[in-house]
Structures are given as C-alpha cells and as structure tokens.
Amino acid sequence: MDKLAWHRPSICGDGNNCPEVAITADAVFLRSSLQPDAIARLTRTEWHDLLAGIRNGEFDA
C-alpha cells in the first residue's frame, strides 16, 4: 500500500480519538487515531452506503 494521505474531521483538532479517512482512486481507507495500524478498506460504493446510513440515523443508539 502506498503512503496514504490521512484526513480527520476539523472538530477533532489534535485529539487522540478521531476517525481518519484516506481516499484513493480505487478505495476509501478508514482508521481510528487510537489504532492507526488497524485499517479498513472500503469500495467507493461501500463508502457512500456508510455515509448514507450515518446521515439517515441507521447507527444511532
């Protein structure tokens, strides 16, 4: 895997418990700043489905 350009939400600032995302032409990579070596790889379709689910409240407790 090439070096990825990781981004985190601006609300996190320099916090240690933030989601981070890296988007390439072929995939979207997700990780937690607490465990940066545990990386999930999603297709672009899976990424869009995840975002839609979050926006629609599918993961609200």
C-alpha distance matrix in Angstrom:
0.0 3.8 6.5 8.0 11.7 13.3 16.8 19.6 23.1 25.6 28.0 25.9 26.5 25.4 25.8 23.9 23.9 22.0 19.5 16.5 14.6 11.9 12.6 10.9 12.9 11.7 11.3 12.4 10.9 13.7 14.5 17.7 18.4 20.3 17.4 14.3 12.4 13.5 11.2 12.6 11.1 14.1 15.2 17.1 20.3 19.5 18.8 22.1 23.9 22.8 24.0 27.2 27.8 27.6 29.9 32.3 32.6 31.4 29.9 32.9 34.8
3.8 0.0 3.8 6.1 9.5 12.0 15.6 18.8 22.3 24.4 27.1 25.1 25.3 24.3 25.3 23.7 24.2 22.1 19.8 16.4 14.5 11.2 11.9 10.0 12.1 12.1 12.2 13.1 11.9 14.7 15.6 18.6 18.7 21.1 18.7 15.1 14.0 15.7 13.3 14.9 13.4 15.9 16.7 17.9 21.4 21.0 19.8 22.8 25.1 24.0 24.7 28.0 29.0 28.5 30.4 33.1 33.6 32.8 31.4 34.1 36.2
6.5 3.8 0.0 3.8 6.8 9.2 12.9 16.1 19.7 21.5 24.2 22.2 22.0 20.9 22.1 20.8 21.5 19.5 17.7 14.2 12.8 9.8 11.4 10.5 13.5 14.0 13.4 13.3 11.6 13.8 14.1 16.6 16.1 18.7 16.8 13.1 12.8 14.9 12.9 15.0 14.2 16.7 18.0 18.8 22.4 21.8 19.9 22.9 25.3 23.8 24.1 27.6 28.6 27.6 29.5 32.5 32.7 32.2 30.6 33.1 35.1
8.0 6.1 3.8 0.0 3.8 5.9 9.5 12.8 16.3 18.3 21.1 19.2 19.4 18.8 19.8 18.8 19.1 16.7 14.5 10.9 9.2 6.1 8.0 8.0 11.5 12.3 11.1 10.2 8.6 10.7 11.6 14.2 14.0 17.0 15.5 11.8 12.3 13.7 11.1 12.8 12.0 14.1 15.5 15.9 19.5 18.9 16.6 19.5 22.0 20.4 20.5 24.1 25.1 24.0 25.8 28.8 29.2 28.8 27.3 29.7 31.9
11.7 9.5 6.8 3.8 0.0 3.8 6.6 10.3 13.6 15.1 18.2 16.7 16.6 16.4 17.8 17.5 18.0 15.3 13.5 9.7 8.2 5.6 7.7 8.8 12.4 13.9 12.6 11.0 9.9 11.3 12.1 14.2 13.5 17.0 16.3 12.7 14.2 15.6 13.1 14.6 14.1 15.6 16.9 16.5 20.1 19.6 16.8 19.2 22.0 20.3 19.7 23.3 24.6 23.1 24.5 27.8 28.2 28.3 26.8 28.9 31.3
13.3 12.0 9.2 5.9 3.8 0.0 3.8 6.9 10.5 12.5 15.1 13.4 13.7 13.5 14.5 14.0 14.3 11.5 9.8 6.0 5.4 4.7 8.1 10.5 14.2 15.3 13.0 10.4 8.7 8.8 9.1 10.7 10.0 13.7 13.4 10.2 12.4 13.4 11.3 12.8 13.1 14.6 16.6 16.3 19.5 18.4 15.4 18.0 20.4 18.2 17.5 21.3 22.2 20.3 21.9 25.3 25.3 25.5 23.7 25.6 27.8
16.8 15.6 12.9 9.5 6.6 3.8 0.0 3.8 6.9 8.9 11.7 10.6 11.0 11.8 12.9 13.3 13.3 10.0 8.5 5.3 5.3 6.2 9.0 12.1 15.6 16.9 14.5 11.4 10.3 9.6 10.1 11.0 10.4 14.2 14.7 12.2 15.0 15.5 13.5 14.5 14.9 15.6 17.5 16.5 19.4 18.4 14.9 16.9 19.5 17.1 15.8 19.5 20.6 18.3 19.5 23.0 23.1 23.8 22.1 23.6 26.0
19.6 18.8 16.1 12.8 10.3 6.9 3.8 0.0 3.8 6.3 8.4 7.0 8.3 9.5 9.9 10.7 10.3 6.8 6.1 4.5 6.4 9.0 11.7 15.2 18.6 19.6 16.8 13.3 11.9 10.0 9.8 9.5 8.9 12.5 13.8 12.2 15.5 15.6 14.1 15.0 16.1 16.7 18.9 17.9 20.4 18.9 15.4 17.2 19.2 16.4 14.9 18.5 19.2 16.4 17.7 21.2 20.8 21.8 19.8 20.9 23.1
23.1 22.3 19.7 16.3 13.6 10.5 6.9 3.8 0.0 3.8 5.4 5.7 7.7 10.2 10.3 12.0 11.1 7.6 7.5 7.5 9.0 11.9 13.9 17.6 20.6 21.7 18.9 15.3 14.5 12.4 12.5 11.7 11.4 14.6 16.5 15.4 18.8 18.5 17.1 17.4 18.5 18.5 20.4 19.0 21.0 19.6 16.0 17.0 19.0 16.2 14.0 17.3 18.0 14.9 15.5 19.2 18.8 20.4 18.6 19.1 21.5
25.6 24.4 21.5 18.3 15.1 12.5 8.9 6.3 3.8 0.0 3.8 5.3 5.6 9.0 10.1 12.8 12.6 9.9 10.8 10.7 12.3 14.6 16.6 20.1 23.1 24.6 22.1 18.6 17.9 16.0 15.8 14.6 13.6 16.6 18.9 17.8 21.4 21.5 20.3 21.0 22.0 22.1 23.9 22.3 24.3 23.2 19.5 20.3 22.4 19.7 17.2 20.3 21.2 17.9 18.1 21.8 21.4 23.4 21.6 21.7 24.0
28.0 27.1 24.2 21.1 18.2 15.1 11.7 8.4 5.4 3.8 0.0 3.8 5.6 9.1 8.9 11.9 11.3 9.2 10.8 12.0 14.2 17.1 19.3 22.9 25.9 27.1 24.2 20.6 19.6 17.1 16.5 14.7 13.7 16.2 18.9 18.6 22.3 22.0 21.3 21.9 23.4 23.4 25.5 24.0 25.7 24.1 20.6 21.3 22.9 19.9 17.5 20.3 20.7 17.1 17.4 20.8 19.8 22.1 20.0 19.5 21.5
25.9 25.1 22.2 19.2 16.7 13.4 10.6 7.0 5.7 5.3 3.8 0.0 3.8 6.1 5.3 8.1 7.9 6.2 8.7 10.0 12.9 15.9 18.7 22.2 25.5 26.4 23.4 19.7 18.1 15.3 14.0 11.8 10.3 12.6 15.5 15.3 19.1 19.1 18.8 19.9 21.8 22.4 24.9 24.0 25.8 23.9 20.6 21.9 23.3 20.1 18.3 21.5 21.4 17.9 19.0 22.3 21.0 22.7 20.2 20.0 21.6
26.5 25.3 22.0 19.4 16.6 13.7 11.0 8.3 7.7 5.6 5.6 3.8 0.0 3.8 5.5 8.9 10.2 9.0 11.5 11.8 14.6 17.0 19.8 23.1 26.5 27.8 25.0 21.6 19.9 17.6 16.2 14.0 11.8 14.2 17.1 16.5 20.3 20.9 20.7 22.2 24.0 24.8 27.1 26.1 28.3 26.7 23.2 24.6 26.3 23.2 21.4 24.6 24.9 21.4 22.2 25.7 24.6 26.4 23.9 23.8 25.3
25.4 24.3 20.9 18.8 16.4 13.5 11.8 9.5 10.2 9.0 9.1 6.1 3.8 0.0 3.8 6.6 9.1 9.0 11.9 12.0 15.2 17.4 20.6 23.7 27.3 28.3 25.6 22.2 20.0 17.6 15.6 13.1 10.1 12.1 15.1 14.5 18.3 19.5 19.8 21.9 23.9 25.3 27.9 27.3 29.7 27.8 24.6 26.4 28.1 24.8 23.4 26.8 26.8 23.5 24.8 28.1 26.8 28.2 25.5 25.5 26.7
25.8 25.3 22.1 19.8 17.8 14.5 12.9 9.9 10.3 10.1 8.9 5.3 5.5 3.8 0.0 3.8 5.8 6.7 10.2 11.5 15.1 17.8 21.1 24.4 28.0 28.6 25.5 22.0 19.5 16.6 14.2 11.1 8.5 9.7 13.2 13.5 17.2 17.9 18.6 20.5 23.0 24.3 27.3 27.0 29.0 26.7 23.7 25.6 26.7 23.3 22.2 25.5 25.0 21.6 23.3 26.3 24.6 25.8 22.8 22.7 23.6
23.9 23.7 20.8 18.8 17.5 14.0 13.3 10.7 12.0 12.8 11.9 8.1 8.9 6.6 3.8 0.0 3.8 6.0 9.4 10.7 14.5 17.2 20.8 23.8 27.5 27.6 24.4 21.0 18.1 15.1 12.1 8.7 5.8 6.1 9.7 10.5 14.1 14.8 16.1 18.3 21.1 22.9 26.1 26.3 28.3 25.7 23.0 25.4 26.3 22.7 22.2 25.7 24.8 21.7 23.9 26.7 24.8 25.5 22.3 22.5 23.1
23.9 24.2 21.5 19.1 18.0 14.3 13.3 10.3 11.1 12.6 11.3 7.9 10.2 9.1 5.8 3.8 0.0 3.8 7.1 9.6 13.3 16.5 19.9 23.1 26.6 26.5 23.0 19.5 16.7 13.3 10.5 6.8 5.6 5.7 9.2 10.6 14.0 13.7 14.8 16.4 19.4 20.8 24.1 24.3 25.9 23.1 20.6 22.9 23.3 19.6 19.4 22.6 21.5 18.4 20.8 23.4 21.3 21.9 18.5 18.8 19.4
22.0 22.1 19.5 16.7 15.3 11.5 10.0 6.8 7.6 9.9 9.2 6.2 9.0 9.0 6.7 6.0 3.8 0.0 3.8 6.4 10.0 13.4 16.5 19.9 23.4 23.4 20.0 16.4 14.0 10.7 8.6 5.8 5.4 7.5 10.0 10.3 13.9 13.3 13.4 14.6 17.1 18.1 21.1 21.0 22.7 20.2 17.4 19.6 20.4 16.8 16.2 19.6 19.0 15.9 18.1 21.0 19.4 20.1 17.1 17.8 19.1
19.5 19.8 17.7 14.5 13.5 9.8 8.5 6.1 7.5 10.8 10.8 8.7 11.5 11.9 10.2 9.4 7.1 3.8 0.0 3.8 6.8 10.4 13.3 16.8 20.1 19.9 16.4 12.7 10.5 7.1 5.9 4.7 6.2 8.8 9.9 9.6 12.7 11.6 10.8 11.4 13.6 14.4 17.4 17.3 19.0 16.5 13.7 16.1 17.0 13.5 13.2 16.8 16.3 13.6 16.0 18.9 17.8 18.1 15.4 16.8 18.5
16.5 16.4 14.2 10.9 9.7 6.0 5.3 4.5 7.5 10.7 12.0 10.0 11.8 12.0 11.5 10.7 9.6 6.4 3.8 0.0 3.8 7.0 10.2 13.6 17.1 17.2 14.0 10.5 8.2 5.8 5.3 5.9 6.6 10.1 10.4 8.7 11.6 11.2 9.6 10.6 12.1 13.2 15.9 15.8 18.2 16.2 13.1 15.8 17.4 14.4 13.9 17.7 17.9 15.6 17.7 20.8 20.3 20.5 18.2 19.9 22.0
14.6 14.5 12.8 9.2 8.2 5.4 5.3 6.4 9.0 12.3 14.2 12.9 14.6 15.2 15.1 14.5 13.3 10.0 6.8 3.8 0.0 3.8 6.6 10.0 13.4 13.7 10.5 7.0 5.6 4.7 6.6 8.8 10.1 13.4 13.0 10.8 12.8 12.2 9.5 9.6 9.9 10.6 12.8 12.4 15.1 13.6 10.4 13.1 15.2 12.8 12.3 16.1 16.9 15.2 17.0 20.2 20.2 20.3 18.6 20.8 23.2
11.9 11.2 9.8 6.1 5.6 4.7 6.2 9.0 11.9 14.6 17.1 15.9 17.0 17.4 17.8 17.2 16.5 13.4 10.4 7.0 3.8 0.0 3.8 6.7 10.3 11.0 8.5 5.9 5.1 6.7 8.8 11.6 12.5 15.8 14.8 11.9 13.3 13.2 10.1 10.4 9.6 10.5 12.0 11.6 15.0 14.1 11.3 14.0 16.6 14.8 14.5 18.1 19.3 18.1 19.7 22.8 23.3 23.1 21.8 24.2 26.7
12.6 11.9 11.4 8.0 7.7 8.1 9.0 11.7 13.9 16.6 19.3 18.7 19.8 20.6 21.1 20.8 19.9 16.5 13.3 10.2 6.6 3.8 0.0 3.8 6.9 8.1 6.2 4.5 6.3 8.9 11.9 14.9 16.1 19.4 18.3 15.5 16.4 16.0 12.5 11.8 9.8 9.6 10.0 8.9 12.6 12.6 9.9 12.1 15.1 14.2 13.8 17.0 18.8 18.1 19.3 22.3 23.4 23.2 22.5 25.0 27.9
10.9 10.0 10.5 8.0 8.8 10.5 12.1 15.2 17.6 20.1 22.9 22.2 23.1 23.7 24.4 23.8 23.1 19.9 16.8 13.6 10.0 6.7 3.8 0.0 3.8 5.4 5.4 6.2 8.2 11.6 14.5 17.8 18.9 22.1 20.5 17.4 17.7 17.5 13.9 13.3 10.5 10.6 10.0 9.4 13.2 13.9 12.0 14.1 17.1 16.8 16.7 19.6 21.5 21.3 22.5 25.2 26.5 26.0 25.5 28.3 31.1
12.9 12.1 13.5 11.5 12.4 14.2 15.6 18.6 20.6 23.1 25.9 25.5 26.5 27.3 28.0 27.5 26.6 23.4 20.1 17.1 13.4 10.3 6.9 3.8 0.0 3.8 6.1 8.4 11.1 14.6 17.8 21.2 22.6 25.7 24.0 21.0 21.0 20.6 16.9 15.7 12.5 11.7 9.9 9.0 12.5 14.1 12.8 14.3 17.3 17.9 17.9 20.2 22.4 22.8 23.6 26.1 27.8 27.2 27.2 30.1 33.1
11.7 12.1 14.0 12.3 13.9 15.3 16.9 19.6 21.7 24.6 27.1 26.4 27.8 28.3 28.6 27.6 26.5 23.4 19.9 17.2 13.7 11.0 8.1 5.4 3.8 0.0 3.8 7.3 10.0 13.6 16.9 20.5 22.4 25.0 22.9 20.3 19.8 18.9 15.2 13.5 9.9 9.1 7.1 7.5 10.7 12.0 11.5 13.5 15.9 16.6 17.4 19.6 21.3 22.1 23.4 25.5 27.0 25.9 25.9 29.1 31.8
11.3 12.2 13.4 11.1 12.6 13.0 14.5 16.8 18.9 22.1 24.2 23.4 25.0 25.6 25.5 24.4 23.0 20.0 16.4 14.0 10.5 8.5 6.2 5.4 6.1 3.8 0.0 3.8 6.5 10.0 13.4 17.0 19.1 21.7 19.6 17.3 17.0 15.7 11.9 10.0 6.6 5.7 4.9 5.8 9.2 9.4 8.6 11.3 13.5 13.5 14.5 17.0 18.4 18.9 20.6 22.7 24.0 22.8 22.4 25.7 28.3
12.4 13.1 13.3 10.2 11.0 10.4 11.4 13.3 15.3 18.6 20.6 19.7 21.6 22.2 22.0 21.0 19.5 16.4 12.7 10.5 7.0 5.9 4.5 6.2 8.4 7.3 3.8 0.0 3.8 6.7 10.3 13.8 15.9 18.6 17.0 14.8 15.2 13.8 10.1 8.3 5.9 5.1 6.2 6.3 9.6 8.8 6.7 9.9 12.1 11.2 11.9 15.0 16.2 16.1 17.9 20.3 21.2 20.4 19.7 22.7 25.3
10.9 11.9 11.6 8.6 9.9 8.7 10.3 11.9 14.5 17.9 19.6 18.1 19.9 20.0 19.5 18.1 16.7 14.0 10.5 8.2 5.6 5.1 6.3 8.2 11.1 10.0 6.5 3.8 0.0 3.8 6.9 10.6 12.7 15.2 13.3 11.1 11.4 10.2 6.5 5.6 4.6 6.2 8.8 9.8 12.6 10.9 9.0 12.6 14.2 12.4 13.4 16.8 17.3 16.7 19.1 21.6 21.8 20.9 19.5 22.4 24.6
13.7 14.7 13.8 10.7 11.3 8.8 9.6 10.0 12.4 16.0 17.1 15.3 17.6 17.6 16.6 15.1 13.3 10.7 7.1 5.8 4.7 6.7 8.9 11.6 14.6 13.6 10.0 6.7 3.8 0.0 3.8 7.1 9.8 12.1 10.7 9.2 10.3 8.6 5.7 5.1 6.5 7.9 11.1 12.0 14.1 11.7 9.5 13.0 14.1 11.4 12.3 15.9 15.8 14.7 17.4 19.9 19.6 18.7 16.8 19.5 21.5
14.5 15.6 14.1 11.6 12.1 9.1 10.1 9.8 12.5 15.8 16.5 14.0 16.2 15.6 14.2 12.1 10.5 8.6 5.9 5.3 6.6 8.8 11.9 14.5 17.8 16.9 13.4 10.3 6.9 3.8 0.0 3.8 6.5 8.4 7.0 5.9 7.6 6.1 4.9 6.4 9.1 11.2 14.6 15.7 17.8 15.1 13.1 16.4 17.2 14.1 15.1 18.7 18.1 16.5 19.4 21.9 20.9 20.2 17.7 19.9 21.4
17.7 18.6 16.6 14.2 14.2 10.7 11.0 9.5 11.7 14.6 14.7 11.8 14.0 13.1 11.1 8.7 6.8 5.8 4.7 5.9 8.8 11.6 14.9 17.8 21.2 20.5 17.0 13.8 10.6 7.1 3.8 0.0 3.8 5.2 5.3 5.8 8.6 7.5 8.0 9.7 12.8 14.6 18.1 18.9 20.7 17.9 15.7 18.8 19.3 15.8 16.4 19.9 19.0 16.8 19.7 22.2 20.7 20.4 17.4 19.0 20.1
18.4 18.7 16.1 14.0 13.5 10.0 10.4 8.9 11.4 13.6 13.7 10.3 11.8 10.1 8.5 5.8 5.6 5.4 6.2 6.6 10.1 12.5 16.1 18.9 22.6 22.4 19.1 15.9 12.7 9.8 6.5 3.8 0.0 3.8 5.5 5.3 9.0 9.5 10.3 12.7 15.5 17.6 20.9 21.5 23.7 21.1 18.6 21.5 22.5 19.0 19.2 22.8 22.1 19.6 22.2 25.0 23.5 23.5 20.5 21.7 22.7
20.3 21.1 18.7 17.0 17.0 13.7 14.2 12.5 14.6 16.6 16.2 12.6 14.2 12.1 9.7 6.1 5.7 7.5 8.8 10.1 13.4 15.8 19.4 22.1 25.7 25.0 21.7 18.6 15.2 12.1 8.4 5.2 3.8 0.0 3.8 6.1 9.0 9.2 11.3 13.9 17.2 19.5 23.0 24.0 25.9 22.9 20.9 23.9 24.3 20.7 21.3 24.7 23.5 21.1 24.0 26.4 24.4 24.2 20.8 21.9 22.3
17.4 18.7 16.8 15.5 16.3 13.4 14.7 13.8 16.5 18.9 18.9 15.5 17.1 15.1 13.2 9.7 9.2 10.0 9.9 10.4 13.0 14.8 18.3 20.5 24.0 22.9 19.6 17.0 13.3 10.7 7.0 5.3 5.5 3.8 0.0 3.8 5.5 5.7 8.4 11.3 14.6 17.4 21.0 22.5 24.4 21.4 19.8 23.2 23.5 20.2 21.3 24.7 23.5 21.6 24.7 27.0 25.3 24.5 21.3 23.0 23.4
14.3 15.1 13.1 11.8 12.7 10.2 12.2 12.2 15.4 17.8 18.6 15.3 16.5 14.5 13.5 10.5 10.6 10.3 9.6 8.7 10.8 11.9 15.5 17.4 21.0 20.3 17.3 14.8 11.1 9.2 5.9 5.8 5.3 6.1 3.8 0.0 3.8 5.5 6.9 10.3 13.1 16.0 19.4 20.8 23.1 20.6 18.7 22.1 23.0 20.0 20.8 24.5 23.8 22.0 24.9 27.4 26.2 25.6 22.7 24.6 25.6
12.4 14.0 12.8 12.3 14.2 12.4 15.0 15.5 18.8 21.4 22.3 19.1 20.3 18.3 17.2 14.1 14.0 13.9 12.7 11.6 12.8 13.3 16.4 17.7 21.0 19.8 17.0 15.2 11.4 10.3 7.6 8.6 9.0 9.0 5.5 3.8 0.0 3.8 5.9 9.6 12.2 15.7 19.0 21.0 23.3 20.7 19.5 23.1 23.8 21.0 22.4 25.9 25.2 23.9 26.9 29.2 28.1 27.0 24.2 26.5 27.3
13.5 15.7 14.9 13.7 15.6 13.4 15.5 15.6 18.5 21.5 22.0 19.1 20.9 19.5 17.9 14.8 13.7 13.3 11.6 11.2 12.2 13.2 16.0 17.5 20.6 18.9 15.7 13.8 10.2 8.6 6.1 7.5 9.5 9.2 5.7 5.5 3.8 0.0 3.8 6.8 10.0 13.3 16.8 19.0 20.9 17.9 17.0 20.7 20.9 18.1 19.9 23.2 22.1 21.1 24.4 26.3 25.1 23.7 21.0 23.5 24.3
11.2 13.3 12.9 11.1 13.1 11.3 13.5 14.1 17.1 20.3 21.3 18.8 20.7 19.8 18.6 16.1 14.8 13.4 10.8 9.6 9.5 10.1 12.5 13.9 16.9 15.2 11.9 10.1 6.5 5.7 4.9 8.0 10.3 11.3 8.4 6.9 5.9 3.8 0.0 3.8 6.5 9.8 13.3 15.4 17.5 14.8 13.8 17.6 18.2 15.7 17.4 20.7 20.1 19.3 22.4 24.5 23.8 22.4 20.2 23.0 24.3
12.6 14.9 15.0 12.8 14.6 12.8 14.5 15.0 17.4 21.0 21.9 19.9 22.2 21.9 20.5 18.3 16.4 14.6 11.4 10.6 9.6 10.4 11.8 13.3 15.7 13.5 10.0 8.3 5.6 5.1 6.4 9.7 12.7 13.9 11.3 10.3 9.6 6.8 3.8 0.0 3.8 6.5 10.2 12.5 14.1 11.2 10.8 14.6 14.8 12.6 14.8 17.8 17.2 16.9 20.0 21.8 21.4 19.7 17.9 21.0 22.5
11.1 13.4 14.2 12.0 14.1 13.1 14.9 16.1 18.5 22.0 23.4 21.8 24.0 23.9 23.0 21.1 19.4 17.1 13.6 12.1 9.9 9.6 9.8 10.5 12.5 9.9 6.6 5.9 4.6 6.5 9.1 12.8 15.5 17.2 14.6 13.1 12.2 10.0 6.5 3.8 0.0 3.8 6.9 9.6 11.6 9.4 9.2 13.0 13.7 12.3 14.5 17.3 17.3 17.6 20.3 22.1 22.3 20.6 19.4 22.7 24.7
14.1 15.9 16.7 14.1 15.6 14.6 15.6 16.7 18.5 22.1 23.4 22.4 24.8 25.3 24.3 22.9 20.8 18.1 14.4 13.2 10.6 10.5 9.6 10.6 11.7 9.1 5.7 5.1 6.2 7.9 11.2 14.6 17.6 19.5 17.4 16.0 15.7 13.3 9.8 6.5 3.8 0.0 3.8 6.4 7.8 5.7 6.0 9.5 10.2 9.5 11.7 14.2 14.5 15.3 17.7 19.3 20.0 18.3 17.7 21.2 23.5
15.2 16.7 18.0 15.5 16.9 16.6 17.5 18.9 20.4 23.9 25.5 24.9 27.1 27.9 27.3 26.1 24.1 21.1 17.4 15.9 12.8 12.0 10.0 10.0 9.9 7.1 4.9 6.2 8.8 11.1 14.6 18.1 20.9 23.0 21.0 19.4 19.0 16.8 13.3 10.2 6.9 3.8 0.0 3.8 5.3 5.1 6.2 8.7 9.8 10.5 12.4 14.2 15.3 16.6 18.4 19.9 21.2 19.5 19.6 23.1 25.7
17.1 17.9 18.8 15.9 16.5 16.3 16.5 17.9 19.0 22.3 24.0 24.0 26.1 27.3 27.0 26.3 24.3 21.0 17.3 15.8 12.4 11.6 8.9 9.4 9.0 7.5 5.8 6.3 9.8 12.0 15.7 18.9 21.5 24.0 22.5 20.8 21.0 19.0 15.4 12.5 9.6 6.4 3.8 0.0 3.8 5.5 5.0 6.2 8.6 9.8 10.6 12.3 14.2 15.4 16.5 18.2 20.1 19.0 19.4 22.7 25.7
20.3 21.4 22.4 19.5 20.1 19.5 19.4 20.4 21.0 24.3 25.7 25.8 28.3 29.7 29.0 28.3 25.9 22.7 19.0 18.2 15.1 15.0 12.6 13.2 12.5 10.7 9.2 9.6 12.6 14.1 17.8 20.7 23.7 25.9 24.4 23.1 23.3 20.9 17.5 14.1 11.6 7.8 5.3 3.8 0.0 3.8 5.4 5.2 6.1 8.6 10.0 10.5 12.2 14.3 15.3 16.3 18.4 16.9 18.0 21.3 24.3
19.5 21.0 21.8 18.9 19.6 18.4 18.4 18.9 19.6 23.2 24.1 23.9 26.7 27.8 26.7 25.7 23.1 20.2 16.5 16.2 13.6 14.1 12.6 13.9 14.1 12.0 9.4 8.8 10.9 11.7 15.1 17.9 21.1 22.9 21.4 20.6 20.7 17.9 14.8 11.2 9.4 5.7 5.1 5.5 3.8 0.0 3.8 5.5 5.0 6.1 8.6 9.8 10.4 12.3 14.2 15.1 16.5 14.6 15.2 18.7 21.4
18.8 19.8 19.9 16.6 16.8 15.4 14.9 15.4 16.0 19.5 20.6 20.6 23.2 24.6 23.7 23.0 20.6 17.4 13.7 13.1 10.4 11.3 9.9 12.0 12.8 11.5 8.6 6.7 9.0 9.5 13.1 15.7 18.6 20.9 19.8 18.7 19.5 17.0 13.8 10.8 9.2 6.0 6.2 5.0 5.4 3.8 0.0 3.8 5.4 5.1 6.3 8.6 9.9 10.7 12.4 14.2 15.5 14.5 14.6 17.8 20.8
22.1 22.8 22.9 19.5 19.2 18.0 16.9 17.2 17.0 20.3 21.3 21.9 24.6 26.4 25.6 25.4 22.9 19.6 16.1 15.8 13.1 14.0 12.1 14.1 14.3 13.5 11.3 9.9 12.6 13.0 16.4 18.8 21.5 23.9 23.2 22.1 23.1 20.7 17.6 14.6 13.0 9.5 8.7 6.2 5.2 5.5 3.8 0.0 3.8 5.4 5.1 6.1 8.6 9.9 10.5 12.1 14.3 13.7 14.7 17.6 20.9
23.9 25.1 25.3 22.0 22.0 20.4 19.5 19.2 19.0 22.4 22.9 23.3 26.3 28.1 26.7 26.3 23.3 20.4 17.0 17.4 15.2 16.6 15.1 17.1 17.3 15.9 13.5 12.1 14.2 14.1 17.2 19.3 22.5 24.3 23.5 23.0 23.8 20.9 18.2 14.8 13.7 10.2 9.8 8.6 6.1 5.0 5.4 3.8 0.0 3.8 5.5 5.1 6.1 8.7 9.9 10.4 12.3 10.9 12.3 15.5 18.6
22.8 24.0 23.8 20.4 20.3 18.2 17.1 16.4 16.2 19.7 19.9 20.1 23.2 24.8 23.3 22.7 19.6 16.8 13.5 14.4 12.8 14.8 14.2 16.8 17.9 16.6 13.5 11.2 12.4 11.4 14.1 15.8 19.0 20.7 20.2 20.0 21.0 18.1 15.7 12.6 12.3 9.5 10.5 9.8 8.6 6.1 5.1 5.4 3.8 0.0 3.8 5.4 5.1 6.3 8.7 9.9 10.7 9.4 9.7 13.0 16.0
24.0 24.7 24.1 20.5 19.7 17.5 15.8 14.9 14.0 17.2 17.5 18.3 21.4 23.4 22.2 22.2 19.4 16.2 13.2 13.9 12.3 14.5 13.8 16.7 17.9 17.4 14.5 11.9 13.4 12.3 15.1 16.4 19.2 21.3 21.3 20.8 22.4 19.9 17.4 14.8 14.5 11.7 12.4 10.6 10.0 8.6 6.3 5.1 5.5 3.8 0.0 3.8 5.4 5.1 6.1 8.5 10.0 10.1 10.6 13.0 16.5
27.2 28.0 27.6 24.1 23.3 21.3 19.5 18.5 17.3 20.3 20.3 21.5 24.6 26.8 25.5 25.7 22.6 19.6 16.8 17.7 16.1 18.1 17.0 19.6 20.2 19.6 17.0 15.0 16.8 15.9 18.7 19.9 22.8 24.7 24.7 24.5 25.9 23.2 20.7 17.8 17.3 14.2 14.2 12.3 10.5 9.8 8.6 6.1 5.1 5.4 3.8 0.0 3.8 5.5 5.1 6.0 8.6 8.7 10.6 12.8 16.4
27.8 29.0 28.6 25.1 24.6 22.2 20.6 19.2 18.0 21.2 20.7 21.4 24.9 26.8 25.0 24.8 21.5 19.0 16.3 17.9 16.9 19.3 18.8 21.5 22.4 21.3 18.4 16.2 17.3 15.8 18.1 19.0 22.1 23.5 23.5 23.8 25.2 22.1 20.1 17.2 17.3 14.5 15.3 14.2 12.2 10.4 9.9 8.6 6.1 5.1 5.4 3.8 0.0 3.8 5.5 5.1 6.2 5.1 7.0 9.7 13.0
27.6 28.5 27.6 24.0 23.1 20.3 18.3 16.4 14.9 17.9 17.1 17.9 21.4 23.5 21.6 21.7 18.4 15.9 13.6 15.6 15.2 18.1 18.1 21.3 22.8 22.1 18.9 16.1 16.7 14.7 16.5 16.8 19.6 21.1 21.6 22.0 23.9 21.1 19.3 16.9 17.6 15.3 16.6 15.4 14.3 12.3 10.7 9.9 8.7 6.3 5.1 5.5 3.8 0.0 3.8 5.4 5.3 6.0 6.2 8.0 11.6
29.9 30.4 29.5 25.8 24.5 21.9 19.5 17.7 15.5 18.1 17.4 19.0 22.2 24.8 23.3 23.9 20.8 18.1 16.0 17.7 17.0 19.7 19.3 22.5 23.6 23.4 20.6 17.9 19.1 17.4 19.4 19.7 22.2 24.0 24.7 24.9 26.9 24.4 22.4 20.0 20.3 17.7 18.4 16.5 15.3 14.2 12.4 10.5 9.9 8.7 6.1 5.1 5.5 3.8 0.0 3.8 5.5 7.8 9.1 9.9 13.6
32.3 33.1 32.5 28.8 27.8 25.3 23.0 21.2 19.2 21.8 20.8 22.3 25.7 28.1 26.3 26.7 23.4 21.0 18.9 20.8 20.2 22.8 22.3 25.2 26.1 25.5 22.7 20.3 21.6 19.9 21.9 22.2 25.0 26.4 27.0 27.4 29.2 26.3 24.5 21.8 22.1 19.3 19.9 18.2 16.3 15.1 14.2 12.1 10.4 9.9 8.5 6.0 5.1 5.4 3.8 0.0 3.8 5.6 8.4 9.0 12.6
32.6 33.6 32.7 29.2 28.2 25.3 23.1 20.8 18.8 21.4 19.8 21.0 24.6 26.8 24.6 24.8 21.3 19.4 17.8 20.3 20.2 23.3 23.4 26.5 27.8 27.0 24.0 21.2 21.8 19.6 20.9 20.7 23.5 24.4 25.3 26.2 28.1 25.1 23.8 21.4 22.3 20.0 21.2 20.1 18.4 16.5 15.5 14.3 12.3 10.7 10.0 8.6 6.2 5.3 5.5 3.8 0.0 3.8 5.4 5.3 8.8
31.4 32.8 32.2 28.8 28.3 25.5 23.8 21.8 20.4 23.4 22.1 22.7 26.4 28.2 25.8 25.5 21.9 20.1 18.1 20.5 20.3 23.1 23.2 26.0 27.2 25.9 22.8 20.4 20.9 18.7 20.2 20.4 23.5 24.2 24.5 25.6 27.0 23.7 22.4 19.7 20.6 18.3 19.5 19.0 16.9 14.6 14.5 13.7 10.9 9.4 10.1 8.7 5.1 6.0 7.8 5.6 3.8 0.0 3.8 5.8 8.6
29.9 31.4 30.6 27.3 26.8 23.7 22.1 19.8 18.6 21.6 20.0 20.2 23.9 25.5 22.8 22.3 18.5 17.1 15.4 18.2 18.6 21.8 22.5 25.5 27.2 25.9 22.4 19.7 19.5 16.8 17.7 17.4 20.5 20.8 21.3 22.7 24.2 21.0 20.2 17.9 19.4 17.7 19.6 19.4 18.0 15.2 14.6 14.7 12.3 9.7 10.6 10.6 7.0 6.2 9.1 8.4 5.4 3.8 0.0 3.8 6.3
32.9 34.1 33.1 29.7 28.9 25.6 23.6 20.9 19.1 21.7 19.5 20.0 23.8 25.5 22.7 22.5 18.8 17.8 16.8 19.9 20.8 24.2 25.0 28.3 30.1 29.1 25.7 22.7 22.4 19.5 19.9 19.0 21.7 21.9 23.0 24.6 26.5 23.5 23.0 21.0 22.7 21.2 23.1 22.7 21.3 18.7 17.8 17.6 15.5 13.0 13.0 12.8 9.7 8.0 9.9 9.0 5.3 5.8 3.8 0.0 3.8
34.8 36.2 35.1 31.9 31.3 27.8 26.0 23.1 21.5 24.0 21.5 21.6 25.3 26.7 23.6 23.1 19.4 19.1 18.5 22.0 23.2 26.7 27.9 31.1 33.1 31.8 28.3 25.3 24.6 21.5 21.4 20.1 22.7 22.3 23.4 25.6 27.3 24.3 24.3 22.5 24.7 23.5 25.7 25.7 24.3 21.4 20.8 20.9 18.6 16.0 16.5 16.4 13.0 11.6 13.6 12.6 8.8 8.6 6.3 3.8 0.0
